[in-house]
Amino acid sequence: MTHVSLTERRNPDTVNIDLMDSYEIARAINNEDKKVALAIEQTLPQIGQAIELIAQSFRKGGRLAYFGAGTSGRLGVLDASECWPTFGVEHGMVNAFIAGGDSALRFSVENSEDKAELARADLNTFAPVSDDIIVGISASGSPRYVLTVLAEAQKIGCRTIGISSNPEAELKAFSDIFINPIVGEEVITGSSRMKSGTAQKMILNMLTTGAMIRIGKTYQNYMIDVRLVNEKLVDRGCRFVAEIAGVSYEDAQKCLADCHNVKTACVMLRRGCGKTEAEALLQAANGILRKVI
């Protein structure tokens, strides 16, 4: 008998979902979704280890790269693309690759997950070095694309992290840290875009957010390195500066207009110094605002 992974097994609680009315369908899905956060709770030690590993890499100038196929790849691209506006990091610090390339973001390229040559091509495009962190994402943990990426990355000397909902995932063998939330069978058999996808989204949020916090991209829980690229974000920056520096919104707005950087404005107002001195103080503290104010 062929072995069936956990992500492909039938959910006994939803076998009659096609007989349910719309409210009952929503309730059944919601009941299953409630299990996701509890499953992730069991993996917090591994998630914490991964956050620290990524932060250490960032401190050395290393990069983070996600690799996945289908839903997993799309979620990796989503998380990576949000790091630039959220934390003000340089493009290329957090990367993501999906089997089948950018066209697979909108249209399914299902057979791409089985192609090792695509994995090698994407890894070559990323051009990893030993200080980089490679994350393989897969609900089942078995696509050749992801396995090839992790195996080749380890040969180069990169540290690897595997994320899967299957305790018997093949990628575990190629992962220095294996994050394995057991979310159980999906509402619809095999539809790993559901609970498994939700778990992946939550974990990726934790990895990048946690690592950014560890390297000083926040002050308290303020998103202090926000890029001031539109009216909403400029307003947010002014509010942050006003609250942190204890000045009026108008004074914060004026200072921010002079220096165009939330951290710099906070230092200028709290330390009573000019832009050049504020920037020097931040540089000496590796950009960590708490060390300066």
Backbone bond lengths (Angstrom), bond angles and torsions (degrees), N, CA, C in turn:
res aa  C-N    CA-C-N  psi(-1)  N-CA   C-N-CA  omega(-1)  CA-C   N-CA-C  phi
1 M - - - 1.467 - - 1.528 110.14 -
2 T 1.329 116.61 135.56 1.453 121.41 -179.85 1.524 110.05 -68.91
3 H 1.352 115.87 134.15 1.466 120.13 178.35 1.521 109.59 -71.97
4 V 1.321 116.65 132.97 1.466 122.20 179.14 1.518 108.84 -109.76
5 S 1.317 116.78 122.96 1.463 120.35 -179.01 1.523 110.07 -69.63
6 L 1.314 115.55 162.28 1.461 121.20 -177.65 1.519 111.45 -57.79
7 T 1.332 117.56 -37.17 1.467 120.67 -177.54 1.526 112.60 -70.28
8 E 1.332 117.29 -11.71 1.466 120.96 -179.16 1.531 112.82 -107.64
9 R 1.318 117.71 -2.36 1.462 119.88 -177.60 1.528 111.12 -78.20
10 R 1.321 115.16 158.24 1.460 121.87 -177.92 1.528 110.28 -82.55
11 N 1.331 115.91 137.79 1.460 121.47 -179.45 1.533 109.26 -86.21
12 P 1.322 118.53 117.11 1.467 120.34 -177.42 1.525 113.72 -66.13
13 D 1.331 117.55 -20.24 1.464 120.70 -177.20 1.526 113.29 -84.95
14 T 1.323 117.05 -8.21 1.470 118.40 -177.13 1.531 112.71 -127.87
15 V 1.326 116.77 21.53 1.469 119.18 -177.16 1.527 112.15 -63.84
16 N 1.324 117.69 -25.05 1.466 121.00 -179.52 1.528 112.01 -108.45
17 I 1.319 115.98 28.51 1.465 119.29 -176.45 1.526 111.20 -64.86
18 D 1.341 117.59 -24.53 1.453 119.96 179.92 1.529 112.96 -76.16
19 L 1.323 116.39 -7.38 1.466 121.45 175.96 1.528 112.31 -100.41
20 M 1.328 116.53 -5.35 1.462 121.25 -177.13 1.525 111.41 -81.39
21 D 1.352 115.43 154.12 1.459 118.33 171.37 1.530 108.46 -82.32
22 S 1.309 116.36 177.72 1.471 120.34 -172.19 1.523 112.46 -61.97
23 Y 1.342 117.28 -41.64 1.460 120.08 178.27 1.521 110.71 -63.24
24 E 1.318 117.82 -43.56 1.464 121.38 -179.24 1.523 111.27 -64.74
25 I 1.332 117.26 -36.17 1.471 120.50 175.91 1.527 110.05 -62.35
26 A 1.340 115.52 -46.95 1.467 119.89 179.47 1.520 110.86 -60.27
27 R 1.346 116.98 -41.83 1.465 121.02 179.79 1.519 111.05 -65.43
28 A 1.326 117.54 -40.34 1.464 121.04 179.82 1.520 111.02 -63.86
29 I 1.336 115.86 -43.14 1.466 119.33 178.47 1.523 110.52 -65.00
30 N 1.336 116.01 -43.38 1.462 120.55 -180.00 1.522 111.84 -62.20
31 N 1.318 117.25 -39.88 1.463 120.99 178.91 1.528 111.04 -62.10
32 E 1.324 116.18 -37.60 1.458 119.84 177.27 1.528 111.33 -71.33
33 D 1.335 116.27 -39.50 1.466 120.22 -179.45 1.529 111.82 -63.33
34 K 1.320 117.00 -29.39 1.465 120.44 179.15 1.530 111.94 -61.00
35 K 1.308 116.39 -23.02 1.459 120.50 -177.09 1.531 112.64 -78.01
36 V 1.337 115.94 -16.84 1.467 119.47 -172.25 1.526 112.04 -66.47
37 A 1.334 117.77 -51.27 1.467 120.74 -177.91 1.525 111.07 -62.03
38 L 1.328 117.65 -35.94 1.465 121.17 178.33 1.520 110.84 -67.26
39 A 1.336 116.39 -37.29 1.467 119.59 177.42 1.526 110.57 -66.56
40 I 1.324 116.84 -40.64 1.457 120.62 178.91 1.527 110.89 -65.66
41 E 1.315 117.12 -34.99 1.465 120.70 178.82 1.530 111.37 -54.83
42 Q 1.315 116.95 -34.86 1.455 120.84 -179.50 1.532 112.69 -70.95
43 T 1.330 116.58 -15.83 1.470 120.35 -177.94 1.528 112.85 -106.11
44 L 1.322 118.01 9.59 1.468 120.76 -176.39 1.533 113.44 -58.98
45 P 1.337 120.04 -36.27 1.472 118.19 176.40 1.529 112.56 -58.94
46 Q 1.324 116.67 -42.41 1.465 120.39 179.23 1.533 111.16 -69.90
47 I 1.327 116.27 -37.92 1.461 119.66 178.13 1.527 109.84 -64.65
48 G 1.327 116.83 -41.70 1.464 120.42 177.19 1.521 111.90 -60.82
49 Q 1.325 117.11 -42.71 1.472 121.20 176.97 1.523 110.76 -61.10
50 A 1.335 116.09 -41.35 1.458 120.45 -179.13 1.526 111.24 -66.70
51 I 1.322 117.16 -41.67 1.466 120.82 177.45 1.524 110.50 -57.73
52 E 1.318 116.27 -46.79 1.470 119.65 -178.62 1.523 111.38 -66.10
53 L 1.321 117.25 -38.62 1.458 121.27 178.10 1.525 110.94 -61.79
54 I 1.318 116.48 -43.49 1.464 121.04 179.51 1.527 110.49 -67.16
55 A 1.327 116.99 -42.67 1.467 120.36 179.17 1.523 110.96 -61.53
56 Q 1.317 117.01 -42.42 1.466 120.62 177.74 1.524 111.01 -60.78
57 S 1.323 115.48 -39.50 1.461 119.94 178.05 1.525 110.80 -64.07
58 F 1.324 116.52 -45.89 1.464 120.39 179.92 1.523 111.21 -59.79
59 R 1.322 116.66 -40.18 1.471 119.80 -179.55 1.528 112.01 -62.86
60 K 1.319 116.35 -26.73 1.476 121.21 179.65 1.527 112.19 -93.76
61 G 1.327 116.32 6.38 1.453 119.21 -179.17 1.510 113.78 87.65
62 G 1.331 116.70 9.19 1.453 121.10 179.48 1.519 112.28 -76.16
63 R 1.322 114.58 170.82 1.468 121.16 -178.13 1.528 109.83 -123.39
64 L 1.327 114.52 164.65 1.458 122.60 177.21 1.518 108.07 -116.83
65 A 1.328 117.06 137.05 1.462 120.17 177.47 1.514 110.54 -138.11
66 Y 1.335 115.30 129.88 1.459 122.23 175.20 1.527 109.32 -96.94
67 F 1.329 115.54 142.82 1.453 121.02 174.45 1.529 108.32 -134.76
68 G 1.329 116.49 130.07 1.452 120.29 178.97 1.513 110.86 -161.73
69 A 1.315 116.12 168.53 1.458 122.42 177.58 1.529 109.04 -118.57
70 G 1.322 116.67 149.17 1.457 120.71 176.79 1.519 112.29 59.78
71 T 1.341 115.64 -134.73 1.465 121.30 -179.11 1.523 111.74 -55.10
72 S 1.324 116.40 -42.66 1.470 120.64 -178.40 1.524 111.07 -61.21
73 G 1.318 116.84 -41.90 1.455 120.27 178.68 1.516 111.88 -66.29
74 R 1.344 116.02 -40.89 1.467 119.59 179.91 1.528 111.26 -63.89
75 L 1.321 116.96 -39.49 1.459 120.19 179.27 1.521 110.91 -66.83
76 G 1.328 117.07 -35.96 1.460 120.52 175.97 1.519 111.50 -62.64
77 V 1.331 116.19 -44.30 1.466 120.82 178.32 1.525 110.50 -62.67
78 L 1.317 117.05 -41.72 1.465 120.92 178.83 1.524 111.29 -59.27
79 D 1.322 117.14 -49.26 1.461 120.18 -177.12 1.526 111.02 -65.43
80 A 1.327 116.50 -43.67 1.464 119.78 -178.89 1.520 111.49 -63.40
81 S 1.341 117.12 -40.76 1.463 120.25 -176.71 1.521 112.91 -68.66
82 E 1.333 117.54 -21.69 1.457 121.01 -179.52 1.527 112.88 -82.96
83 C 1.312 118.13 -13.10 1.474 120.06 -175.28 1.520 112.43 -71.40
84 W 1.324 117.40 -33.51 1.469 119.52 -179.08 1.531 111.60 -63.97
85 P 1.347 119.68 -53.63 1.471 117.78 -179.34 1.522 113.60 -72.29
86 T 1.334 117.38 -29.83 1.462 120.20 -175.21 1.521 112.52 -76.67
87 F 1.329 116.02 -44.11 1.462 119.69 -172.71 1.524 113.92 -116.40
88 G 1.322 117.48 2.23 1.453 120.13 176.26 1.508 114.79 67.23
89 V 1.324 117.91 22.28 1.460 120.18 -179.20 1.519 110.19 -77.10
90 E 1.315 115.30 160.01 1.456 119.19 177.83 1.530 109.95 -71.60
91 H 1.327 115.15 148.27 1.456 118.90 173.98 1.530 108.83 -60.18
92 G 1.304 117.00 136.07 1.458 120.92 -179.22 1.508 113.89 101.45
93 M 1.324 117.32 -11.74 1.461 120.07 178.09 1.533 110.71 -74.53
94 V 1.336 115.68 -38.85 1.467 121.57 175.39 1.529 107.33 -123.15
95 N 1.321 115.99 122.79 1.456 121.82 -172.69 1.523 110.33 -124.57
96 A 1.314 115.90 162.36 1.463 119.91 176.23 1.522 110.24 -150.08
97 F 1.323 115.08 140.56 1.459 122.00 178.79 1.523 108.73 -130.02
98 I 1.323 115.46 138.62 1.456 121.09 178.47 1.522 108.66 -120.37
99 A 1.316 116.59 135.81 1.455 121.51 178.72 1.519 110.03 -56.78
100 G 1.315 116.87 126.15 1.451 120.87 -177.32 1.507 114.07 98.54
101 G 1.339 117.68 -4.85 1.452 121.53 176.67 1.514 113.87 79.25
102 D 1.327 116.02 -172.41 1.457 121.09 -173.36 1.529 113.44 -61.03
103 S 1.317 117.82 -28.75 1.467 119.44 178.94 1.523 111.12 -62.80
104 A 1.355 116.62 -26.08 1.466 120.73 179.84 1.523 112.21 -72.94
105 L 1.335 117.20 -9.21 1.455 119.62 176.50 1.526 111.04 -69.03
106 R 1.329 116.90 -32.34 1.456 121.46 -177.51 1.523 113.47 -107.24
107 F 1.330 115.54 -32.51 1.454 119.58 -176.22 1.522 109.68 -125.10
108 S 1.313 116.56 134.98 1.454 121.63 -176.99 1.528 111.10 -64.41
109 V 1.328 115.14 129.39 1.466 121.44 173.85 1.526 105.31 -122.21
110 E 1.317 115.69 71.51 1.453 121.41 -165.62 1.523 114.26 -60.36
111 N 1.335 118.35 -39.34 1.465 118.45 -175.69 1.520 112.87 -74.25
112 S 1.327 117.62 -7.52 1.463 120.47 -179.25 1.521 111.92 -65.52
113 E 1.333 117.54 -26.29 1.462 119.49 -178.06 1.518 112.85 -69.44
114 D 1.335 116.83 -14.54 1.463 120.94 -178.39 1.518 113.32 -96.24
115 K 1.318 117.78 2.92 1.463 120.93 -171.42 1.533 112.01 -105.72
116 A 1.324 114.75 109.06 1.463 120.36 179.12 1.520 111.72 -65.49
117 E 1.347 116.62 -30.91 1.462 119.29 -177.71 1.528 111.45 -66.18
118 L 1.345 117.09 -31.83 1.463 119.94 176.18 1.525 110.41 -68.04
119 A 1.317 115.97 -37.40 1.459 120.53 178.57 1.527 110.55 -63.00
120 R 1.304 116.25 -46.26 1.474 120.01 -179.27 1.525 110.89 -64.84
121 A 1.325 116.65 -38.59 1.468 120.01 179.11 1.525 111.06 -64.73
122 D 1.331 117.31 -44.16 1.469 120.13 179.44 1.521 111.32 -67.13
123 L 1.319 116.82 -38.43 1.470 119.74 178.42 1.524 110.02 -65.67
124 N 1.306 117.12 -38.44 1.464 120.37 177.24 1.519 110.95 -65.48
125 T 1.330 116.91 -36.43 1.470 120.47 177.08 1.527 110.20 -63.39
126 F 1.311 116.79 -41.97 1.465 120.47 177.61 1.522 111.18 -68.51
127 A 1.331 117.15 -32.57 1.471 123.47 179.20 1.521 112.02 55.20
128 P 1.325 117.76 63.96 1.465 120.53 -175.48 1.522 113.47 -70.01
129 V 1.328 113.98 150.28 1.465 121.93 170.42 1.522 107.03 -121.65
130 S 1.310 116.86 172.57 1.470 120.97 -170.12 1.528 113.67 -63.05
131 D 1.335 118.41 -22.98 1.466 120.22 179.91 1.523 112.99 -82.14
132 D 1.324 117.94 -6.44 1.459 121.47 -178.67 1.522 111.39 -84.08
133 I 1.337 115.80 154.88 1.467 122.65 177.76 1.522 108.69 -112.73
134 I 1.321 115.57 129.68 1.458 121.74 179.81 1.524 109.03 -110.57
135 V 1.339 116.26 127.79 1.463 121.83 179.97 1.526 109.03 -116.23
136 G 1.324 116.18 121.80 1.455 121.75 175.73 1.520 109.25 -100.92
137 I 1.340 116.75 128.66 1.466 121.95 -175.27 1.520 108.87 -119.45
138 S 1.323 116.30 124.84 1.466 119.83 178.21 1.514 109.97 -163.39
139 A 1.318 117.63 128.94 1.466 120.80 178.42 1.522 111.01 -61.61
140 S 1.316 116.77 -46.55 1.469 120.68 -178.81 1.512 112.34 -82.70
141 G 1.337 116.23 -27.97 1.459 120.11 -179.73 1.502 114.71 78.64
142 S 1.352 117.55 19.36 1.462 118.81 -174.81 1.522 116.90 -127.30
143 P 1.348 121.24 -5.45 1.470 119.00 -178.35 1.528 111.90 -59.09
144 R 1.317 115.80 136.05 1.464 120.35 -179.05 1.527 110.70 -60.32
145 Y 1.330 117.19 -33.67 1.464 120.85 178.99 1.520 110.78 -57.32
146 V 1.317 117.44 -50.39 1.465 121.63 -177.00 1.525 110.75 -70.82
147 L 1.319 117.59 -42.60 1.461 121.11 -179.48 1.522 110.73 -61.17
148 T 1.320 116.34 -40.97 1.468 120.49 -179.18 1.519 110.87 -65.89
149 V 1.324 116.61 -43.04 1.469 120.56 178.82 1.521 110.67 -58.72
150 L 1.322 117.07 -49.17 1.466 120.75 -176.90 1.529 111.10 -65.47
151 A 1.317 116.88 -42.46 1.467 120.35 -179.28 1.525 111.03 -64.25
152 E 1.331 116.68 -44.74 1.466 120.10 179.92 1.529 111.22 -67.57
153 A 1.319 116.60 -36.77 1.468 120.44 179.33 1.524 110.73 -63.36
154 Q 1.324 116.75 -41.77 1.469 120.17 178.64 1.523 111.46 -63.57
155 K 1.327 117.31 -34.98 1.462 120.28 178.06 1.520 111.08 -63.20
156 I 1.330 115.93 -34.08 1.464 121.01 179.76 1.528 111.38 -74.44
157 G 1.330 116.07 -22.59 1.459 120.65 -178.37 1.506 113.83 107.07
158 C 1.352 117.08 7.53 1.460 120.37 177.48 1.525 110.16 -74.69
159 R 1.321 116.54 148.80 1.454 120.58 170.30 1.520 108.31 -81.46
160 T 1.324 115.40 143.65 1.460 119.60 -174.34 1.525 111.74 -124.81
161 I 1.336 114.83 148.31 1.459 122.69 177.36 1.521 107.32 -128.60
162 G 1.331 116.66 130.50 1.445 121.23 177.12 1.513 110.98 -113.19
163 I 1.326 116.54 136.94 1.468 121.99 178.58 1.520 107.81 -123.84
164 S 1.334 116.37 121.26 1.461 120.65 -178.94 1.515 110.59 -152.87
165 S 1.335 116.21 153.19 1.463 121.39 176.33 1.527 111.86 -94.43
166 N 1.322 116.56 2.19 1.453 121.69 -177.02 1.531 109.90 -108.11
167 P 1.331 118.94 117.03 1.467 120.27 -178.95 1.524 113.49 -63.58
168 E 1.327 116.86 -18.23 1.464 121.09 178.87 1.527 111.64 -103.94
169 A 1.320 116.78 22.96 1.462 122.09 -178.06 1.525 111.65 -57.72
170 E 1.305 116.09 134.06 1.463 120.48 178.43 1.522 111.83 -65.57
171 L 1.335 116.89 -29.27 1.465 119.01 -177.55 1.524 112.73 -67.05
172 K 1.329 117.45 -14.65 1.468 120.52 177.77 1.521 110.89 -56.80
173 A 1.323 116.69 -37.24 1.465 121.18 -177.93 1.527 112.12 -66.53
174 F 1.322 117.92 -19.10 1.462 121.43 -177.49 1.531 111.91 -112.64
175 S 1.331 116.64 16.77 1.468 121.71 -176.23 1.520 110.65 -117.11
176 D 1.329 116.76 124.14 1.461 120.12 173.85 1.524 110.35 -67.29
177 I 1.324 115.95 -33.80 1.465 121.93 174.20 1.529 107.01 -127.79
178 F 1.319 116.50 126.67 1.466 121.76 -178.29 1.517 108.77 -113.46
179 I 1.331 116.21 115.80 1.463 122.51 -179.43 1.524 107.47 -103.49
180 N 1.334 116.22 115.69 1.466 120.41 -167.23 1.527 112.51 -133.34
181 P 1.345 117.52 76.50 1.465 119.17 175.86 1.525 110.27 -72.74
182 I 1.320 117.03 123.47 1.462 121.03 -179.19 1.530 107.86 -90.39
183 V 1.328 115.94 89.91 1.467 120.69 -175.84 1.525 111.89 -85.25
184 G 1.315 116.89 -9.44 1.462 120.19 178.96 1.514 112.66 85.01
185 E 1.327 114.90 -175.36 1.457 120.83 -178.03 1.535 110.37 -65.19
186 E 1.318 115.51 148.98 1.459 120.32 -179.91 1.536 111.09 -77.23
187 V 1.322 114.83 159.00 1.464 120.70 177.13 1.532 110.04 -57.07
188 I 1.324 115.36 -46.95 1.455 122.93 174.97 1.526 106.56 -108.85
189 T 1.302 117.54 121.68 1.463 122.37 -171.49 1.526 111.96 -52.39
190 G 1.318 115.76 121.43 1.453 121.76 177.17 1.518 115.20 86.64
191 S 1.334 118.27 -5.97 1.465 120.74 -177.76 1.522 109.77 -84.22
192 S 1.319 116.04 75.99 1.466 120.67 -174.08 1.522 113.09 -74.79
193 R 1.335 117.86 2.71 1.472 119.74 171.54 1.521 110.44 -72.77
194 M 1.340 116.60 -9.72 1.467 120.29 -175.07 1.522 110.94 -89.68
195 K 1.317 120.41 -103.06 1.474 120.56 -175.56 1.522 112.04 -63.21
196 S 1.321 116.92 -42.15 1.464 118.84 -179.94 1.524 110.65 -63.54
197 G 1.349 116.11 -41.17 1.450 119.72 178.28 1.521 112.49 -65.44
198 T 1.326 116.32 -40.00 1.465 120.46 177.46 1.526 110.78 -62.01
199 A 1.318 116.05 -42.29 1.468 120.31 178.14 1.522 110.97 -62.50
200 Q 1.322 116.65 -43.16 1.466 120.08 179.12 1.519 110.96 -61.53
201 K 1.336 116.70 -44.45 1.471 120.48 179.55 1.518 110.60 -58.99
202 M 1.315 117.55 -45.07 1.456 121.43 -179.02 1.530 111.22 -64.43
203 I 1.323 116.54 -42.01 1.464 120.52 -178.36 1.525 111.09 -67.77
204 L 1.328 117.83 -44.09 1.463 120.39 179.14 1.523 110.68 -61.54
205 N 1.333 117.12 -39.71 1.467 120.37 174.90 1.524 110.89 -56.93
206 M 1.323 115.73 -44.02 1.466 120.19 -179.61 1.524 111.01 -64.43
207 L 1.315 117.60 -42.83 1.468 120.58 -175.88 1.524 111.24 -62.55
208 T 1.332 117.42 -53.05 1.462 118.58 -176.94 1.525 111.84 -72.47
209 T 1.330 117.08 -43.12 1.465 118.95 179.92 1.520 110.78 -62.96
210 G 1.324 116.69 -44.83 1.463 120.34 179.68 1.511 112.30 -61.63
211 A 1.329 116.64 -44.82 1.464 120.09 -179.76 1.526 111.00 -65.48
212 M 1.324 117.24 -39.71 1.467 119.92 179.38 1.528 111.05 -65.22
213 I 1.310 117.00 -39.10 1.463 120.31 175.88 1.523 109.97 -61.11
214 R 1.322 116.72 -43.54 1.467 121.47 -176.78 1.530 112.68 -64.76
215 I 1.336 117.01 -27.19 1.468 118.50 -179.65 1.532 112.06 -99.82
216 G 1.344 116.86 11.49 1.458 119.70 171.68 1.511 116.24 91.26
217 K 1.319 117.39 21.32 1.459 120.23 -179.97 1.531 113.02 -82.82
218 T 1.324 116.71 1.80 1.456 121.03 173.49 1.529 109.10 -131.09
219 Y 1.322 115.53 158.64 1.468 121.46 168.88 1.520 105.33 -123.30
220 Q 1.337 117.09 120.41 1.458 120.42 -166.23 1.533 106.41 52.39
221 N 1.322 118.51 -123.48 1.467 118.09 175.20 1.530 111.79 -112.01
222 Y 1.335 115.48 24.56 1.456 120.67 174.49 1.528 109.97 -83.83
223 M 1.315 116.58 138.23 1.463 123.33 176.99 1.534 107.39 -80.94
224 I 1.323 115.06 74.49 1.451 121.90 -161.71 1.532 114.59 -72.74
225 D 1.321 117.74 -21.46 1.469 120.32 -179.47 1.521 111.78 -99.15
226 V 1.325 117.03 25.58 1.456 122.00 179.66 1.532 110.56 -57.44
227 R 1.323 116.46 138.74 1.461 121.02 177.37 1.534 109.11 -87.01
228 L 1.313 116.88 128.95 1.471 122.42 -174.08 1.520 109.45 -87.41
229 V 1.341 116.53 72.53 1.455 120.67 -171.30 1.524 113.93 -106.71
230 N 1.338 117.91 -4.52 1.462 119.77 175.15 1.529 109.05 -152.32
231 E 1.326 116.82 175.14 1.464 120.80 -175.08 1.523 112.24 -61.26
232 K 1.323 116.67 -41.12 1.463 120.28 -179.92 1.521 110.93 -60.75
233 L 1.324 116.59 -43.72 1.461 120.04 -176.70 1.527 111.62 -74.76
234 V 1.325 117.12 -32.62 1.475 119.70 174.38 1.523 110.13 -63.75
235 D 1.324 116.15 -43.73 1.465 120.58 177.46 1.526 110.51 -61.54
236 R 1.328 116.28 -43.20 1.469 120.21 178.52 1.521 110.31 -61.07
237 G 1.336 116.28 -44.02 1.457 120.10 179.12 1.509 112.28 -60.47
238 C 1.334 116.87 -42.34 1.471 120.96 178.77 1.522 110.98 -62.90
239 R 1.321 116.49 -41.55 1.466 119.73 178.92 1.519 111.36 -65.18
240 F 1.318 116.07 -41.40 1.471 119.77 178.82 1.523 110.63 -60.95
241 V 1.325 116.46 -48.18 1.467 120.81 -178.64 1.530 110.27 -61.97
242 A 1.329 117.02 -43.68 1.465 120.59 -179.45 1.521 111.04 -60.99
243 E 1.336 116.69 -43.42 1.462 120.41 -177.83 1.525 112.26 -72.11
244 I 1.309 117.27 -40.94 1.471 120.29 -177.92 1.526 111.26 -73.07
245 A 1.321 116.38 -41.74 1.468 120.08 -177.13 1.520 112.95 -86.23
246 G 1.333 117.13 -12.11 1.456 120.46 179.99 1.514 113.25 69.61
247 V 1.337 115.84 40.12 1.469 120.23 179.67 1.529 108.33 -123.41
248 S 1.327 116.17 174.95 1.460 120.42 178.74 1.520 110.19 -72.15
249 Y 1.324 115.01 160.81 1.465 120.20 177.55 1.525 109.80 -59.91
250 E 1.324 116.33 -39.60 1.465 120.89 -178.31 1.521 111.47 -64.80
251 D 1.344 117.48 -41.66 1.466 120.22 178.24 1.530 110.66 -66.96
252 A 1.305 116.05 -39.02 1.467 119.93 177.44 1.524 110.18 -63.76
253 Q 1.311 116.19 -42.28 1.465 121.92 -179.56 1.534 110.79 -61.60
254 K 1.319 116.05 -42.53 1.464 120.24 -179.92 1.524 111.06 -65.76
255 C 1.319 116.93 -44.58 1.462 120.71 -178.99 1.527 110.51 -65.24
256 L 1.316 115.71 -41.10 1.459 120.06 -178.77 1.526 110.74 -67.35
257 A 1.323 116.76 -32.77 1.463 120.45 177.12 1.525 111.20 -66.34
258 D 1.341 116.07 -27.53 1.475 120.68 -179.71 1.531 112.32 -80.07
259 C 1.327 116.65 -36.23 1.471 118.47 -172.45 1.525 114.09 -113.24
260 H 1.324 117.70 -18.28 1.480 122.97 175.70 1.525 113.01 59.96
261 N 1.312 117.27 29.57 1.465 120.14 179.69 1.526 108.85 -151.31
262 V 1.315 116.63 126.32 1.466 121.37 -175.33 1.528 111.33 -62.73
263 K 1.313 117.49 -47.35 1.471 120.56 -179.82 1.526 110.93 -59.94
264 T 1.317 115.32 -48.07 1.466 119.51 -178.21 1.525 110.81 -60.43
265 A 1.330 116.66 -42.19 1.459 120.21 179.49 1.517 111.14 -62.99
266 C 1.320 117.23 -40.35 1.467 120.51 178.94 1.525 111.28 -61.86
267 V 1.318 116.41 -42.34 1.469 120.18 179.97 1.521 110.22 -67.59
268 M 1.308 116.79 -44.56 1.474 120.28 179.87 1.521 110.98 -56.36
269 L 1.324 116.55 -44.73 1.461 120.46 -176.67 1.518 112.64 -76.98
270 R 1.322 117.65 -37.97 1.469 120.08 -179.00 1.522 112.52 -77.10
271 R 1.331 116.71 -34.30 1.473 120.07 -177.91 1.528 112.45 -99.17
272 G 1.324 117.60 -5.96 1.453 120.54 179.69 1.510 113.42 62.67
273 C 1.334 116.09 41.11 1.457 119.99 -177.75 1.525 110.70 -124.13
274 G 1.321 116.02 173.79 1.446 121.31 178.90 1.514 112.37 -84.21
275 K 1.322 115.59 176.07 1.452 121.78 -176.62 1.526 112.14 -61.39
276 T 1.329 117.32 -45.00 1.470 120.80 -176.58 1.520 111.34 -62.64
277 E 1.333 116.62 -44.73 1.469 119.92 179.32 1.522 110.76 -66.47
278 A 1.318 116.43 -39.87 1.465 120.25 179.44 1.525 110.96 -61.53
279 E 1.314 116.04 -43.47 1.465 120.29 179.23 1.523 111.13 -64.63
280 A 1.330 116.82 -37.45 1.464 120.77 179.32 1.526 110.78 -67.47
281 L 1.323 116.81 -40.44 1.455 121.32 178.52 1.536 110.70 -63.01
282 L 1.318 115.98 -42.14 1.461 119.82 178.85 1.522 111.53 -66.58
283 Q 1.310 116.41 -40.93 1.465 119.70 179.16 1.524 110.84 -62.67
284 A 1.323 116.72 -40.42 1.472 120.57 179.80 1.518 111.50 -66.14
285 A 1.344 116.79 -24.92 1.461 121.52 -179.65 1.529 112.30 -99.67
286 N 1.360 115.61 16.96 1.473 121.84 -179.36 1.527 112.16 56.50
287 G 1.333 114.67 31.86 1.452 119.78 175.33 1.512 115.36 79.34
288 I 1.323 117.44 7.41 1.470 120.96 -176.92 1.537 108.57 -90.53
289 L 1.319 115.70 108.20 1.457 120.99 -173.19 1.515 112.65 -62.46
290 R 1.300 118.12 -37.42 1.482 120.82 -179.50 1.515 112.17 -57.10
291 K 1.322 117.43 -34.45 1.467 120.85 -179.24 1.520 112.18 -70.72
292 V 1.331 116.37 -21.21 1.450 120.44 -177.67 1.521 112.46 -93.46
293 I 1.344 116.59 -39.27 1.471 119.16 -175.85 1.528 111.83 -112.98
